[in-house]
Amino acid sequence: MENEDDLSSLKNLGTASINILHAIGIKSRQDLQRMGSVNTYLKIKARGIRVSKVMLYALEGALLNVHWKELDAGIKTRLLAEAENQEDVVT
């Protein structure tokens, strides 16, 4: 029986994405929820792993149980703005 907290049970996350998440210490849905999609995305980028904004959308969609393409445009805009603001603080 598949663990409902298992990353592979979440929408938008395939093997490659899950491997990236494991590499930064995200092992479960709870870990992803705790870190949040923006912080997770920024941590991935900080590790030098090249990802596009689609990864950010996929992470948020995984938490909301919706395909990333179905995310509202306003959510996508907010996610990008948060990521850019936090990146500016770090750099």
PDB file of N, CA, C and O in Angstrom, chain B, residues numbered from 101:
ATOM      1  N   MET B 101       0.845  -1.194   0.000  1.00  0.00           N
ATOM      2  CA  MET B 101       0.000   0.000   0.000  1.00  0.00           C
ATOM      3  C   MET B 101       0.881   1.245   0.000  1.00  0.00           C
ATOM      4  O   MET B 101       1.827   1.348   0.781  1.00  0.00           O
ATOM      5  N   GLU B 102       0.568   2.165  -0.861  1.00  0.00           N
ATOM      6  CA  GLU B 102       1.375   3.380  -0.989  1.00  0.00           C
ATOM      7  C   GLU B 102       1.093   4.331   0.169  1.00  0.00           C
ATOM      8  O   GLU B 102      -0.057   4.588   0.524  1.00  0.00           O
ATOM      9  N   ASN B 103       2.162   4.836   0.736  1.00  0.00           N
ATOM     10  CA  ASN B 103       2.049   5.797   1.837  1.00  0.00           C
ATOM     11  C   ASN B 103       1.498   7.109   1.280  1.00  0.00           C
ATOM     12  O   ASN B 103       2.052   7.655   0.326  1.00  0.00           O
ATOM     13  N   GLU B 104       0.425   7.614   1.862  1.00  0.00           N
ATOM     14  CA  GLU B 104      -0.190   8.848   1.347  1.00  0.00           C
ATOM     15  C   GLU B 104       0.720  10.052   1.512  1.00  0.00           C
ATOM     16  O   GLU B 104       0.494  11.086   0.885  1.00  0.00           O
ATOM     17  N   ASP B 105       1.760   9.933   2.358  1.00  0.00           N
ATOM     18  CA  ASP B 105       2.698  11.033   2.544  1.00  0.00           C
ATOM     19  C   ASP B 105       3.891  10.905   1.592  1.00  0.00           C
ATOM     20  O   ASP B 105       4.770  11.768   1.583  1.00  0.00           O
ATOM     21  N   ASP B 106       3.926   9.849   0.804  1.00  0.00           N
ATOM     22  CA  ASP B 106       5.019   9.589  -0.113  1.00  0.00           C
ATOM     23  C   ASP B 106       4.998  10.616  -1.251  1.00  0.00           C
ATOM     24  O   ASP B 106       3.938  10.928  -1.793  1.00  0.00           O
ATOM     25  N   LEU B 107       6.155  11.130  -1.601  1.00  0.00           N
ATOM     26  CA  LEU B 107       6.227  12.126  -2.665  1.00  0.00           C
ATOM     27  C   LEU B 107       5.696  11.599  -3.996  1.00  0.00           C
ATOM     28  O   LEU B 107       5.130  12.362  -4.778  1.00  0.00           O
ATOM     29  N   SER B 108       5.870  10.314  -4.259  1.00  0.00           N
ATOM     30  CA  SER B 108       5.425   9.758  -5.541  1.00  0.00           C
ATOM     31  C   SER B 108       3.904   9.756  -5.687  1.00  0.00           C
ATOM     32  O   SER B 108       3.386   9.570  -6.788  1.00  0.00           O
ATOM     33  N   SER B 109       3.196   9.960  -4.590  1.00  0.00           N
ATOM     34  CA  SER B 109       1.728  10.014  -4.671  1.00  0.00           C
ATOM     35  C   SER B 109       1.226  11.411  -5.022  1.00  0.00           C
ATOM     36  O   SER B 109       0.029  11.600  -5.237  1.00  0.00           O
ATOM     37  N   LEU B 110       2.132  12.398  -5.084  1.00  0.00           N
ATOM     38  CA  LEU B 110       1.729  13.776  -5.359  1.00  0.00           C
ATOM     39  C   LEU B 110       1.718  14.063  -6.848  1.00  0.00           C
ATOM     40  O   LEU B 110       2.541  13.536  -7.596  1.00  0.00           O
ATOM     41  N   LYS B 111       0.783  14.902  -7.276  1.00  0.00           N
ATOM     42  CA  LYS B 111       0.727  15.334  -8.673  1.00  0.00           C
ATOM     43  C   LYS B 111       1.996  16.099  -9.030  1.00  0.00           C
ATOM     44  O   LYS B 111       2.609  16.738  -8.175  1.00  0.00           O
ATOM     45  N   ASN B 112       2.374  16.029 -10.272  1.00  0.00           N
ATOM     46  CA  ASN B 112       3.460  16.812 -10.868  1.00  0.00           C
ATOM     47  C   ASN B 112       4.858  16.297 -10.556  1.00  0.00           C
ATOM     48  O   ASN B 112       5.826  16.783 -11.140  1.00  0.00           O
ATOM     49  N   LEU B 113       4.995  15.329  -9.653  1.00  0.00           N
ATOM     50  CA  LEU B 113       6.323  14.893  -9.236  1.00  0.00           C
ATOM     51  C   LEU B 113       6.656  13.521  -9.804  1.00  0.00           C
ATOM     52  O   LEU B 113       6.080  12.506  -9.413  1.00  0.00           O
ATOM     53  N   GLY B 114       7.602  13.522 -10.737  1.00  0.00           N
ATOM     54  CA  GLY B 114       8.101  12.273 -11.293  1.00  0.00           C
ATOM     55  C   GLY B 114       9.406  11.897 -10.624  1.00  0.00           C
ATOM     56  O   GLY B 114       9.825  12.525  -9.652  1.00  0.00           O
ATOM     57  N   THR B 115      10.032  10.887 -11.144  1.00  0.00           N
ATOM     58  CA  THR B 115      11.268  10.366 -10.554  1.00  0.00           C
ATOM     59  C   THR B 115      12.356  11.432 -10.466  1.00  0.00           C
ATOM     60  O   THR B 115      13.006  11.562  -9.429  1.00  0.00           O
ATOM     61  N   ALA B 116      12.562  12.188 -11.527  1.00  0.00           N
ATOM     62  CA  ALA B 116      13.623  13.205 -11.521  1.00  0.00           C
ATOM     63  C   ALA B 116      13.356  14.269 -10.451  1.00  0.00           C
ATOM     64  O   ALA B 116      14.262  14.646  -9.707  1.00  0.00           O
ATOM     65  N   SER B 117      12.127  14.742 -10.377  1.00  0.00           N
ATOM     66  CA  SER B 117      11.781  15.751  -9.371  1.00  0.00           C
ATOM     67  C   SER B 117      11.947  15.202  -7.962  1.00  0.00           C
ATOM     68  O   SER B 117      12.454  15.889  -7.076  1.00  0.00           O
ATOM     69  N   ILE B 118      11.521  13.976  -7.763  1.00  0.00           N
ATOM     70  CA  ILE B 118      11.636  13.365  -6.443  1.00  0.00           C
ATOM     71  C   ILE B 118      13.099  13.196  -6.056  1.00  0.00           C
ATOM     72  O   ILE B 118      13.465  13.409  -4.900  1.00  0.00           O
ATOM     73  N   ASN B 119      13.936  12.813  -7.015  1.00  0.00           N
ATOM     74  CA  ASN B 119      15.371  12.691  -6.732  1.00  0.00           C
ATOM     75  C   ASN B 119      15.972  14.035  -6.330  1.00  0.00           C
ATOM     76  O   ASN B 119      16.809  14.097  -5.429  1.00  0.00           O
ATOM     77  N   ILE B 120      15.556  15.093  -6.984  1.00  0.00           N
ATOM     78  CA  ILE B 120      16.026  16.437  -6.631  1.00  0.00           C
ATOM     79  C   ILE B 120      15.569  16.787  -5.218  1.00  0.00           C
ATOM     80  O   ILE B 120      16.349  17.303  -4.417  1.00  0.00           O
ATOM     81  N   LEU B 121      14.315  16.507  -4.918  1.00  0.00           N
ATOM     82  CA  LEU B 121      13.799  16.805  -3.577  1.00  0.00           C
ATOM     83  C   LEU B 121      14.551  16.013  -2.513  1.00  0.00           C
ATOM     84  O   LEU B 121      14.883  16.554  -1.458  1.00  0.00           O
ATOM     85  N   HIS B 122      14.817  14.754  -2.776  1.00  0.00           N
ATOM     86  CA  HIS B 122      15.584  13.951  -1.820  1.00  0.00           C
ATOM     87  C   HIS B 122      16.978  14.538  -1.605  1.00  0.00           C
ATOM     88  O   HIS B 122      17.498  14.529  -0.489  1.00  0.00           O
ATOM     89  N   ALA B 123      17.577  15.048  -2.682  1.00  0.00           N
ATOM     90  CA  ALA B 123      18.926  15.614  -2.592  1.00  0.00           C
ATOM     91  C   ALA B 123      18.989  16.833  -1.673  1.00  0.00           C
ATOM     92  O   ALA B 123      20.044  17.142  -1.120  1.00  0.00           O
ATOM     93  N   ILE B 124      17.866  17.521  -1.510  1.00  0.00           N
ATOM     94  CA  ILE B 124      17.859  18.699  -0.623  1.00  0.00           C
ATOM     95  C   ILE B 124      17.172  18.410   0.707  1.00  0.00           C
ATOM     96  O   ILE B 124      16.892  19.324   1.483  1.00  0.00           O
ATOM     97  N   GLY B 125      16.902  17.128   0.963  1.00  0.00           N
ATOM     98  CA  GLY B 125      16.367  16.745   2.262  1.00  0.00           C
ATOM     99  C   GLY B 125      14.863  16.667   2.377  1.00  0.00           C
ATOM    100  O   GLY B 125      14.338  16.492   3.476  1.00  0.00           O
ATOM    101  N   ILE B 126      14.152  16.794   1.258  1.00  0.00           N
ATOM    102  CA  ILE B 126      12.693  16.680   1.270  1.00  0.00           C
ATOM    103  C   ILE B 126      12.353  15.217   0.989  1.00  0.00           C
ATOM    104  O   ILE B 126      12.576  14.717  -0.113  1.00  0.00           O
ATOM    105  N   LYS B 127      11.815  14.546   1.994  1.00  0.00           N
ATOM    106  CA  LYS B 127      11.531  13.111   1.871  1.00  0.00           C
ATOM    107  C   LYS B 127      10.043  12.783   1.872  1.00  0.00           C
ATOM    108  O   LYS B 127       9.658  11.654   1.566  1.00  0.00           O
ATOM    109  N   SER B 128       9.205  13.755   2.211  1.00  0.00           N
ATOM    110  CA  SER B 128       7.770  13.477   2.337  1.00  0.00           C
ATOM    111  C   SER B 128       6.957  14.724   2.003  1.00  0.00           C
ATOM    112  O   SER B 128       7.495  15.825   1.885  1.00  0.00           O
ATOM    113  N   ARG B 129       5.667  14.528   1.856  1.00  0.00           N
ATOM    114  CA  ARG B 129       4.757  15.654   1.628  1.00  0.00           C
ATOM    115  C   ARG B 129       4.842  16.628   2.798  1.00  0.00           C
ATOM    116  O   ARG B 129       4.813  17.844   2.607  1.00  0.00           O
ATOM    117  N   GLN B 130       4.948  16.089   4.004  1.00  0.00           N
ATOM    118  CA  GLN B 130       5.058  16.960   5.188  1.00  0.00           C
ATOM    119  C   GLN B 130       6.306  17.833   5.107  1.00  0.00           C
ATOM    120  O   GLN B 130       6.257  19.018   5.439  1.00  0.00           O
ATOM    121  N   ASP B 131       7.417  17.260   4.670  1.00  0.00           N
ATOM    122  CA  ASP B 131       8.645  18.051   4.513  1.00  0.00           C
ATOM    123  C   ASP B 131       8.423  19.178   3.515  1.00  0.00           C
ATOM    124  O   ASP B 131       8.816  20.319   3.755  1.00  0.00           O
ATOM    125  N   LEU B 132       7.788  18.848   2.391  1.00  0.00           N
ATOM    126  CA  LEU B 132       7.525  19.845   1.351  1.00  0.00           C
ATOM    127  C   LEU B 132       6.582  20.919   1.874  1.00  0.00           C
ATOM    128  O   LEU B 132       6.793  22.108   1.633  1.00  0.00           O
ATOM    129  N   GLN B 133       5.554  20.508   2.579  1.00  0.00           N
ATOM    130  CA  GLN B 133       4.597  21.463   3.142  1.00  0.00           C
ATOM    131  C   GLN B 133       5.293  22.401   4.125  1.00  0.00           C
ATOM    132  O   GLN B 133       5.070  23.612   4.114  1.00  0.00           O
ATOM    133  N   ARG B 134       6.132  21.824   4.968  1.00  0.00           N
ATOM    134  CA  ARG B 134       6.830  22.603   5.991  1.00  0.00           C
ATOM    135  C   ARG B 134       7.758  23.650   5.355  1.00  0.00           C
ATOM    136  O   ARG B 134       7.823  24.790   5.815  1.00  0.00           O
ATOM    137  N   MET B 135       8.472  23.253   4.298  1.00  0.00           N
ATOM    138  CA  MET B 135       9.401  24.176   3.654  1.00  0.00           C
ATOM    139  C   MET B 135       8.682  25.153   2.729  1.00  0.00           C
ATOM    140  O   MET B 135       9.109  26.297   2.570  1.00  0.00           O
ATOM    141  N   GLY B 136       7.588  24.698   2.120  1.00  0.00           N
ATOM    142  CA  GLY B 136       6.851  25.532   1.176  1.00  0.00           C
ATOM    143  C   GLY B 136       7.454  25.474  -0.214  1.00  0.00           C
ATOM    144  O   GLY B 136       8.641  25.190  -0.375  1.00  0.00           O
ATOM    145  N   SER B 137       6.644  25.738  -1.199  1.00  0.00           N
ATOM    146  CA  SER B 137       7.095  25.603  -2.581  1.00  0.00           C
ATOM    147  C   SER B 137       8.186  26.612  -2.944  1.00  0.00           C
ATOM    148  O   SER B 137       9.149  26.257  -3.624  1.00  0.00           O
ATOM    149  N   VAL B 138       8.050  27.842  -2.508  1.00  0.00           N
ATOM    150  CA  VAL B 138       9.035  28.871  -2.867  1.00  0.00           C
ATOM    151  C   VAL B 138      10.388  28.563  -2.229  1.00  0.00           C
ATOM    152  O   VAL B 138      11.410  28.592  -2.914  1.00  0.00           O
ATOM    153  N   ASN B 139      10.411  28.270  -0.940  1.00  0.00           N
ATOM    154  CA  ASN B 139      11.679  27.972  -0.278  1.00  0.00           C
ATOM    155  C   ASN B 139      12.325  26.704  -0.825  1.00  0.00           C
ATOM    156  O   ASN B 139      13.548  26.626  -0.947  1.00  0.00           O
ATOM    157  N   THR B 140      11.506  25.720  -1.152  1.00  0.00           N
ATOM    158  CA  THR B 140      12.033  24.493  -1.740  1.00  0.00           C
ATOM    159  C   THR B 140      12.670  24.790  -3.090  1.00  0.00           C
ATOM    160  O   THR B 140      13.774  24.327  -3.378  1.00  0.00           O
ATOM    161  N   TYR B 141      11.978  25.553  -3.906  1.00  0.00           N
ATOM    162  CA  TYR B 141      12.488  25.949  -5.230  1.00  0.00           C
ATOM    163  C   TYR B 141      13.808  26.701  -5.097  1.00  0.00           C
ATOM    164  O   TYR B 141      14.755  26.431  -5.836  1.00  0.00           O
ATOM    165  N   LEU B 142      13.873  27.629  -4.169  1.00  0.00           N
ATOM    166  CA  LEU B 142      15.094  28.407  -3.982  1.00  0.00           C
ATOM    167  C   LEU B 142      16.237  27.540  -3.449  1.00  0.00           C
ATOM    168  O   LEU B 142      17.395  27.755  -3.805  1.00  0.00           O
ATOM    169  N   LYS B 143      15.924  26.584  -2.616  1.00  0.00           N
ATOM    170  CA  LYS B 143      16.949  25.678  -2.092  1.00  0.00           C
ATOM    171  C   LYS B 143      17.507  24.802  -3.214  1.00  0.00           C
ATOM    172  O   LYS B 143      18.707  24.532  -3.263  1.00  0.00           O
ATOM    173  N   ILE B 144      16.635  24.367  -4.104  1.00  0.00           N
ATOM    174  CA  ILE B 144      17.081  23.586  -5.265  1.00  0.00           C
ATOM    175  C   ILE B 144      18.046  24.423  -6.100  1.00  0.00           C
ATOM    176  O   ILE B 144      19.126  23.958  -6.464  1.00  0.00           O
ATOM    177  N   LYS B 145      17.651  25.655  -6.399  1.00  0.00           N
ATOM    178  CA  LYS B 145      18.497  26.534  -7.205  1.00  0.00           C
ATOM    179  C   LYS B 145      19.819  26.849  -6.499  1.00  0.00           C
ATOM    180  O   LYS B 145      20.862  26.953  -7.145  1.00  0.00           O
ATOM    181  N   ALA B 146      19.771  26.999  -5.172  1.00  0.00           N
ATOM    182  CA  ALA B 146      20.987  27.297  -4.403  1.00  0.00           C
ATOM    183  C   ALA B 146      21.979  26.144  -4.468  1.00  0.00           C
ATOM    184  O   ALA B 146      23.183  26.358  -4.330  1.00  0.00           O
ATOM    185  N   ARG B 147      21.495  24.936  -4.675  1.00  0.00           N
ATOM    186  CA  ARG B 147      22.366  23.766  -4.803  1.00  0.00           C
ATOM    187  C   ARG B 147      22.991  23.680  -6.186  1.00  0.00           C
ATOM    188  O   ARG B 147      23.764  22.762  -6.462  1.00  0.00           O
ATOM    189  N   GLY B 148      22.662  24.631  -7.062  1.00  0.00           N
ATOM    190  CA  GLY B 148      23.226  24.638  -8.404  1.00  0.00           C
ATOM    191  C   GLY B 148      22.478  23.744  -9.375  1.00  0.00           C
ATOM    192  O   GLY B 148      22.959  23.469 -10.474  1.00  0.00           O
ATOM    193  N   ILE B 149      21.307  23.293  -8.971  1.00  0.00           N
ATOM    194  CA  ILE B 149      20.488  22.454  -9.846  1.00  0.00           C
ATOM    195  C   ILE B 149      19.652  23.381 -10.721  1.00  0.00           C
ATOM    196  O   ILE B 149      18.904  24.223 -10.225  1.00  0.00           O
ATOM    197  N   ARG B 150      19.795  23.211 -12.019  1.00  0.00           N
ATOM    198  CA  ARG B 150      19.086  24.094 -12.946  1.00  0.00           C
ATOM    199  C   ARG B 150      17.637  23.641 -13.092  1.00  0.00           C
ATOM    200  O   ARG B 150      17.362  22.542 -13.575  1.00  0.00           O
ATOM    201  N   VAL B 151      16.736  24.483 -12.679  1.00  0.00           N
ATOM    202  CA  VAL B 151      15.306  24.219 -12.824  1.00  0.00           C
ATOM    203  C   VAL B 151      14.624  25.482 -13.329  1.00  0.00           C
ATOM    204  O   VAL B 151      15.100  26.596 -13.110  1.00  0.00           O
ATOM    205  N   SER B 152      13.518  25.287 -13.998  1.00  0.00           N
ATOM    206  CA  SER B 152      12.755  26.422 -14.506  1.00  0.00           C
ATOM    207  C   SER B 152      11.622  26.754 -13.539  1.00  0.00           C
ATOM    208  O   SER B 152      11.416  26.078 -12.531  1.00  0.00           O
ATOM    209  N   LYS B 153      10.906  27.804 -13.873  1.00  0.00           N
ATOM    210  CA  LYS B 153       9.776  28.198 -13.041  1.00  0.00           C
ATOM    211  C   LYS B 153       8.699  27.125 -13.017  1.00  0.00           C
ATOM    212  O   LYS B 153       7.857  27.117 -12.119  1.00  0.00           O
ATOM    213  N   VAL B 154       8.711  26.215 -13.993  1.00  0.00           N
ATOM    214  CA  VAL B 154       7.747  25.114 -13.998  1.00  0.00           C
ATOM    215  C   VAL B 154       7.926  24.258 -12.743  1.00  0.00           C
ATOM    216  O   VAL B 154       6.947  23.739 -12.207  1.00  0.00           O
ATOM    217  N   MET B 155       9.167  24.106 -12.268  1.00  0.00           N
ATOM    218  CA  MET B 155       9.400  23.347 -11.040  1.00  0.00           C
ATOM    219  C   MET B 155       8.699  24.029  -9.871  1.00  0.00           C
ATOM    220  O   MET B 155       8.106  23.358  -9.027  1.00  0.00           O
ATOM    221  N   LEU B 156       8.762  25.335  -9.817  1.00  0.00           N
ATOM    222  CA  LEU B 156       8.074  26.089  -8.763  1.00  0.00           C
ATOM    223  C   LEU B 156       6.569  25.829  -8.831  1.00  0.00           C
ATOM    224  O   LEU B 156       5.926  25.571  -7.813  1.00  0.00           O
ATOM    225  N   TYR B 157       6.023  25.900 -10.033  1.00  0.00           N
ATOM    226  CA  TYR B 157       4.592  25.656 -10.207  1.00  0.00           C
ATOM    227  C   TYR B 157       4.235  24.204  -9.859  1.00  0.00           C
ATOM    228  O   TYR B 157       3.197  23.942  -9.253  1.00  0.00           O
ATOM    229  N   ALA B 158       5.094  23.278 -10.244  1.00  0.00           N
ATOM    230  CA  ALA B 158       4.845  21.863  -9.966  1.00  0.00           C
ATOM    231  C   ALA B 158       4.830  21.594  -8.465  1.00  0.00           C
ATOM    232  O   ALA B 158       4.010  20.818  -7.975  1.00  0.00           O
ATOM    233  N   LEU B 159       5.736  22.238  -7.744  1.00  0.00           N
ATOM    234  CA  LEU B 159       5.777  22.059  -6.291  1.00  0.00           C
ATOM    235  C   LEU B 159       4.505  22.584  -5.637  1.00  0.00           C
ATOM    236  O   LEU B 159       3.930  21.936  -4.763  1.00  0.00           O
ATOM    237  N   GLU B 160       4.076  23.763  -6.070  1.00  0.00           N
ATOM    238  CA  GLU B 160       2.845  24.336  -5.518  1.00  0.00           C
ATOM    239  C   GLU B 160       1.646  23.463  -5.882  1.00  0.00           C
ATOM    240  O   GLU B 160       0.780  23.199  -5.047  1.00  0.00           O
ATOM    241  N   GLY B 161       1.608  23.024  -7.125  1.00  0.00           N
ATOM    242  CA  GLY B 161       0.532  22.151  -7.553  1.00  0.00           C
ATOM    243  C   GLY B 161       0.506  20.841  -6.771  1.00  0.00           C
ATOM    244  O   GLY B 161      -0.565  20.318  -6.464  1.00  0.00           O
ATOM    245  N   ALA B 162       1.680  20.317  -6.453  1.00  0.00           N
ATOM    246  CA  ALA B 162       1.758  19.088  -5.658  1.00  0.00           C
ATOM    247  C   ALA B 162       1.112  19.305  -4.292  1.00  0.00           C
ATOM    248  O   ALA B 162       0.391  18.441  -3.793  1.00  0.00           O
ATOM    249  N   LEU B 163       1.374  20.452  -3.699  1.00  0.00           N
ATOM    250  CA  LEU B 163       0.790  20.749  -2.393  1.00  0.00           C
ATOM    251  C   LEU B 163      -0.720  20.982  -2.471  1.00  0.00           C
ATOM    252  O   LEU B 163      -1.451  20.675  -1.529  1.00  0.00           O
ATOM    253  N   LEU B 164      -1.176  21.520  -3.587  1.00  0.00           N
ATOM    254  CA  LEU B 164      -2.601  21.815  -3.762  1.00  0.00           C
ATOM    255  C   LEU B 164      -3.369  20.680  -4.439  1.00  0.00           C
ATOM    256  O   LEU B 164      -4.587  20.755  -4.602  1.00  0.00           O
ATOM    257  N   ASN B 165      -2.644  19.625  -4.830  1.00  0.00           N
ATOM    258  CA  ASN B 165      -3.234  18.478  -5.523  1.00  0.00           C
ATOM    259  C   ASN B 165      -3.899  18.889  -6.840  1.00  0.00           C
ATOM    260  O   ASN B 165      -5.025  18.497  -7.146  1.00  0.00           O
ATOM    261  N   VAL B 166      -3.160  19.693  -7.602  1.00  0.00           N
ATOM    262  CA  VAL B 166      -3.653  20.150  -8.901  1.00  0.00           C
ATOM    263  C   VAL B 166      -2.484  20.139  -9.891  1.00  0.00           C
ATOM    264  O   VAL B 166      -1.344  20.408  -9.512  1.00  0.00           O
ATOM    265  N   HIS B 167      -2.767  19.829 -11.150  1.00  0.00           N
ATOM    266  CA  HIS B 167      -1.718  19.862 -12.169  1.00  0.00           C
ATOM    267  C   HIS B 167      -1.210  21.291 -12.294  1.00  0.00           C
ATOM    268  O   HIS B 167      -1.994  22.239 -12.244  1.00  0.00           O
ATOM    269  N   TRP B 168       0.097  21.446 -12.456  1.00  0.00           N
ATOM    270  CA  TRP B 168       0.683  22.796 -12.459  1.00  0.00           C
ATOM    271  C   TRP B 168       0.104  23.673 -13.558  1.00  0.00           C
ATOM    272  O   TRP B 168       0.018  24.889 -13.384  1.00  0.00           O
ATOM    273  N   LYS B 169      -0.293  23.096 -14.676  1.00  0.00           N
ATOM    274  CA  LYS B 169      -0.866  23.898 -15.762  1.00  0.00           C
ATOM    275  C   LYS B 169      -2.225  24.484 -15.382  1.00  0.00           C
ATOM    276  O   LYS B 169      -2.680  25.450 -15.993  1.00  0.00           O
ATOM    277  N   GLU B 170      -2.866  23.901 -14.381  1.00  0.00           N
ATOM    278  CA  GLU B 170      -4.192  24.353 -13.957  1.00  0.00           C
ATOM    279  C   GLU B 170      -4.135  25.393 -12.839  1.00  0.00           C
ATOM    280  O   GLU B 170      -5.173  25.879 -12.390  1.00  0.00           O
ATOM    281  N   LEU B 171      -2.937  25.733 -12.393  1.00  0.00           N
ATOM    282  CA  LEU B 171      -2.816  26.777 -11.364  1.00  0.00           C
ATOM    283  C   LEU B 171      -3.303  28.102 -11.923  1.00  0.00           C
ATOM    284  O   LEU B 171      -3.029  28.439 -13.075  1.00  0.00           O
ATOM    285  N   ASP B 172      -4.010  28.837 -11.120  1.00  0.00           N
ATOM    286  CA  ASP B 172      -4.482  30.158 -11.500  1.00  0.00           C
ATOM    287  C   ASP B 172      -3.296  31.070 -11.827  1.00  0.00           C
ATOM    288  O   ASP B 172      -2.254  30.997 -11.175  1.00  0.00           O
ATOM    289  N   ALA B 173      -3.456  31.916 -12.822  1.00  0.00           N
ATOM    290  CA  ALA B 173      -2.388  32.835 -13.223  1.00  0.00           C
ATOM    291  C   ALA B 173      -1.940  33.715 -12.056  1.00  0.00           C
ATOM    292  O   ALA B 173      -0.759  34.044 -11.941  1.00  0.00           O
ATOM    293  N   GLY B 174      -2.872  34.091 -11.202  1.00  0.00           N
ATOM    294  CA  GLY B 174      -2.534  34.907 -10.041  1.00  0.00           C
ATOM    295  C   GLY B 174      -1.618  34.174  -9.070  1.00  0.00           C
ATOM    296  O   GLY B 174      -0.727  34.781  -8.474  1.00  0.00           O
ATOM    297  N   ILE B 175      -1.833  32.882  -8.911  1.00  0.00           N
ATOM    298  CA  ILE B 175      -0.965  32.087  -8.041  1.00  0.00           C
ATOM    299  C   ILE B 175       0.431  32.023  -8.638  1.00  0.00           C
ATOM    300  O   ILE B 175       1.424  32.176  -7.927  1.00  0.00           O
ATOM    301  N   LYS B 176       0.507  31.797  -9.942  1.00  0.00           N
ATOM    302  CA  LYS B 176       1.822  31.721 -10.609  1.00  0.00           C
ATOM    303  C   LYS B 176       2.571  33.046 -10.458  1.00  0.00           C
ATOM    304  O   LYS B 176       3.769  33.059 -10.175  1.00  0.00           O
ATOM    305  N   THR B 177       1.863  34.148 -10.647  1.00  0.00           N
ATOM    306  CA  THR B 177       2.482  35.469 -10.513  1.00  0.00           C
ATOM    307  C   THR B 177       2.982  35.689  -9.088  1.00  0.00           C
ATOM    308  O   THR B 177       4.088  36.190  -8.888  1.00  0.00           O
ATOM    309  N   ARG B 178       2.169  35.315  -8.095  1.00  0.00           N
ATOM    310  CA  ARG B 178       2.568  35.472  -6.693  1.00  0.00           C
ATOM    311  C   ARG B 178       3.784  34.623  -6.372  1.00  0.00           C
ATOM    312  O   ARG B 178       4.707  35.095  -5.707  1.00  0.00           O
ATOM    313  N   LEU B 179       3.804  33.384  -6.829  1.00  0.00           N
ATOM    314  CA  LEU B 179       4.932  32.490  -6.571  1.00  0.00           C
ATOM    315  C   LEU B 179       6.229  33.059  -7.143  1.00  0.00           C
ATOM    316  O   LEU B 179       7.263  33.071  -6.475  1.00  0.00           O
ATOM    317  N   LEU B 180       6.159  33.530  -8.392  1.00  0.00           N
ATOM    318  CA  LEU B 180       7.351  34.104  -9.020  1.00  0.00           C
ATOM    319  C   LEU B 180       7.822  35.347  -8.287  1.00  0.00           C
ATOM    320  O   LEU B 180       9.022  35.533  -8.080  1.00  0.00           O
ATOM    321  N   ALA B 181       6.885  36.196  -7.893  1.00  0.00           N
ATOM    322  CA  ALA B 181       7.256  37.416  -7.165  1.00  0.00           C
ATOM    323  C   ALA B 181       7.916  37.064  -5.829  1.00  0.00           C
ATOM    324  O   ALA B 181       8.928  37.664  -5.467  1.00  0.00           O
ATOM    325  N   GLU B 182       7.360  36.108  -5.101  1.00  0.00           N
ATOM    326  CA  GLU B 182       7.955  35.693  -3.828  1.00  0.00           C
ATOM    327  C   GLU B 182       9.361  35.142  -4.035  1.00  0.00           C
ATOM    328  O   GLU B 182      10.281  35.466  -3.283  1.00  0.00           O
ATOM    329  N   ALA B 183       9.518  34.311  -5.055  1.00  0.00           N
ATOM    330  CA  ALA B 183      10.828  33.722  -5.334  1.00  0.00           C
ATOM    331  C   ALA B 183      11.840  34.802  -5.700  1.00  0.00           C
ATOM    332  O   ALA B 183      12.974  34.782  -5.220  1.00  0.00           O
ATOM    333  N   GLU B 184      11.440  35.732  -6.537  1.00  0.00           N
ATOM    334  CA  GLU B 184      12.353  36.799  -6.965  1.00  0.00           C
ATOM    335  C   GLU B 184      12.708  37.701  -5.785  1.00  0.00           C
ATOM    336  O   GLU B 184      13.865  38.099  -5.645  1.00  0.00           O
ATOM    337  N   ASN B 185      11.736  38.028  -4.939  1.00  0.00           N
ATOM    338  CA  ASN B 185      12.007  38.858  -3.764  1.00  0.00           C
ATOM    339  C   ASN B 185      12.972  38.174  -2.813  1.00  0.00           C
ATOM    340  O   ASN B 185      13.881  38.816  -2.286  1.00  0.00           O
ATOM    341  N   GLN B 186      12.787  36.883  -2.587  1.00  0.00           N
ATOM    342  CA  GLN B 186      13.677  36.165  -1.681  1.00  0.00           C
ATOM    343  C   GLN B 186      15.066  35.990  -2.286  1.00  0.00           C
ATOM    344  O   GLN B 186      16.062  36.026  -1.563  1.00  0.00           O
ATOM    345  N   GLU B 187      15.144  35.802  -3.600  1.00  0.00           N
ATOM    346  CA  GLU B 187      16.441  35.694  -4.257  1.00  0.00           C
ATOM    347  C   GLU B 187      17.198  37.007  -4.125  1.00  0.00           C
ATOM    348  O   GLU B 187      18.410  37.005  -3.911  1.00  0.00           O
ATOM    349  N   ASP B 188      16.495  38.128  -4.252  1.00  0.00           N
ATOM    350  CA  ASP B 188      17.130  39.437  -4.139  1.00  0.00           C
ATOM    351  C   ASP B 188      17.703  39.649  -2.737  1.00  0.00           C
ATOM    352  O   ASP B 188      18.745  40.285  -2.580  1.00  0.00           O
ATOM    353  N   VAL B 189      17.032  39.124  -1.732  1.00  0.00           N
ATOM    354  CA  VAL B 189      17.504  39.261  -0.350  1.00  0.00           C
ATOM    355  C   VAL B 189      18.774  38.452  -0.141  1.00  0.00           C
ATOM    356  O   VAL B 189      19.684  38.879   0.568  1.00  0.00           O
ATOM    357  N   VAL B 190      18.829  37.260  -0.774  1.00  0.00           N
ATOM    358  CA  VAL B 190      19.964  36.368  -0.609  1.00  0.00           C
ATOM    359  C   VAL B 190      21.187  36.878  -1.366  1.00  0.00           C
ATOM    360  O   VAL B 190      22.310  36.742  -0.881  1.00  0.00           O
ATOM    361  N   THR B 191      20.986  37.463  -2.544  1.00  0.00           N
ATOM    362  CA  THR B 191      22.126  37.901  -3.375  1.00  0.00           C
ATOM    363  C   THR B 191      22.570  39.306  -3.045  1.00  0.00           C
ATOM    364  O   THR B 191      23.511  39.814  -3.654  1.00  0.00           O
TER     365      THR B 191
END
